[in-house]
Amino acid sequence: MRPKLFAELTGMTEKAAEGRRLKGEWPEGRVWLKAPDNQIRYNIAEYDKWVESSMMI
């Protein structure tokens, strides 16, 4: 999904998501990917798994 919708559904700002992506906190191809049109897309199901795994620490 596009960054704007991802932000609306998760409550995370687009900038915060971009920061996590650029810092390498989210693996490319899992939580996010670069589509053939060079736009960033997020996978909310994988994001949810990341959140759940973070809560176990």
VEXNU-491437 format. One record per residue: residue in one letter; chain; residue number from 1; x negated, y, z negated of N, C-alpha, C in turn. Coordinates in steps of 0.02 Angstrom, whole numbers, plus 50000, padded with zeros to 5 digits. Each point is the difference from the previous one (the first is absolute). Layout:
- A_A_NUM_X_Y_Z_X_Y_Z_X_Y_Z
...
***
This chain:
- M_A_1_49959_49941_50000_50041_50059_50000_49956_50062_50000
- R_A_2_50027_50053_50023_49963_50063_50004_49988_50029_49930
- P_A_3_49947_50040_49994_49982_50028_49934_50056_50038_49965
- K_A_4_50040_50038_50037_50053_50039_49969_50052_49955_49967
- L_A_5_50022_49948_50034_50048_49953_49972_49969_49962_49942
- F_A_6_49938_49980_50007_49965_49965_49946_50000_50044_49937
- A_A_7_49985_50064_50008_49999_50046_49943_50069_50006_49969
- E_A_8_50052_50005_50041_50068_50006_49974_50020_49938_49960
- L_A_9_49982_49941_50024_50021_49938_49968_49959_49983_49937
- T_A_10_49937_50021_49999_49957_49982_49943_49994_50055_49948
- G_A_11_50016_50062_50020_49991_50056_49954_49928_50026_49999
- M_A_12_49957_49969_50040_49930_50021_50005_49997_50052_50056
- T_A_13_49960_50052_49991_49994_50050_50053_49961_49971_50059
- E_A_14_50010_50030_50058_49963_49979_50059_49925_50009_49988
- K_A_15_49981_50054_49967_49929_50014_49986_49971_49947_49953
- A_A_16_50038_49979_49950_49976_49949_49953_49989_49934_50036
- A_A_17_50047_49982_50043_49993_49938_50039_49940_50004_50046
- E_A_18_49991_50057_50032_49942_50010_50044_49935_49994_49960
- G_A_19_49999_50028_49940_49940_49996_49958_49983_49928_49982
- R_A_20_50049_49961_49981_49987_49930_49983_49976_49961_50061
- R_A_21_50029_50016_50058_49979_49968_50062_49928_50018_50017
- L_A_22_49983_50064_49997_49933_50022_50018_49947_49978_49951
- K_A_23_50018_49992_49936_49952_49976_49950_49989_49925_50004
- G_A_24_50042_49966_50039_49993_49928_50007_50035_49960_49946
- E_A_25_50043_50033_49962_50037_49965_49947_50051_49952_50029
- W_A_26_50024_50016_50060_50048_49957_50034_49967_49971_50062
- P_A_27_50001_49933_50007_49967_49970_50057_50037_50012_50066
- E_A_28_49960_50018_50050_50028_50010_50067_50025_49933_50026
- G_A_29_50057_50001_50033_50030_49939_50026_50046_49966_49951
- R_A_30_50000_50024_49938_50045_49972_49951_50049_50055_49976
- V_A_31_49977_50048_49962_50043_50053_49975_50012_50053_50055
- W_A_32_49951_50008_50042_50008_50050_50054_49963_49976_50063
- L_A_33_50018_50029_50057_49966_49986_50062_50005_50060_50046
- K_A_34_49956_50000_50049_50003_50051_50052_50034_49968_50060
- A_A_35_50058_50026_50019_50039_49973_50055_49966_50015_50067
- P_A_36_50021_49966_50053_49971_50012_50066_50003_50074_50022
- D_A_37_50048_50037_49973_50006_50071_50017_49956_50044_49955
- N_A_38_49956_49968_49961_49953_50033_49954_50033_50033_49940
- Q_A_39_50062_49982_49986_50033_50027_49941_49996_49949_49943
- I_A_40_49998_50025_49940_49996_49957_49940_50070_49974_49983
- R_A_41_50003_49936_49983_50062_49969_49978_49985_49963_49935
- Y_A_42_50049_50000_49955_49994_49966_49936_50047_49940_49996
- N_A_43_49979_49950_49963_50039_49939_49989_50023_50002_49927
- I_A_44_50064_50015_49991_50024_50009_49931_50001_49935_49961
- A_A_45_50010_49943_50033_49998_49936_49964_49931_49988_49971
- E_A_46_49948_50014_50039_49931_49992_49975_49984_50052_49947
- Y_A_47_50027_50060_50007_49991_50051_49948_50030_49976_49935
- D_A_48_50060_49971_50003_50032_49974_49939_49958_49946_49968
- K_A_49_49969_49956_50039_49955_49949_49973_49941_50032_49965
- W_A_50_49973_50054_50031_49944_50036_49970_50020_50029_49933
- V_A_51_50059_50030_49997_50025_50029_49937_50006_49946_49947
- E_A_52_50030_49944_50018_50010_49946_49952_49933_49972_49976
- S_A_53_49952_49994_50043_49935_49974_49979_49963_50050_49956
- S_A_54_50011_50063_50011_49969_50052_49959_50029_50001_49929
- M_A_55_50063_49980_49994_50032_50001_49935_49975_49944_49956
- M_A_56_49970_49948_50029_49976_49943_49962_49932_50012_49968
- I_A_57_49967_50053_50019_49933_50014_49974_50003_50030_49931
***
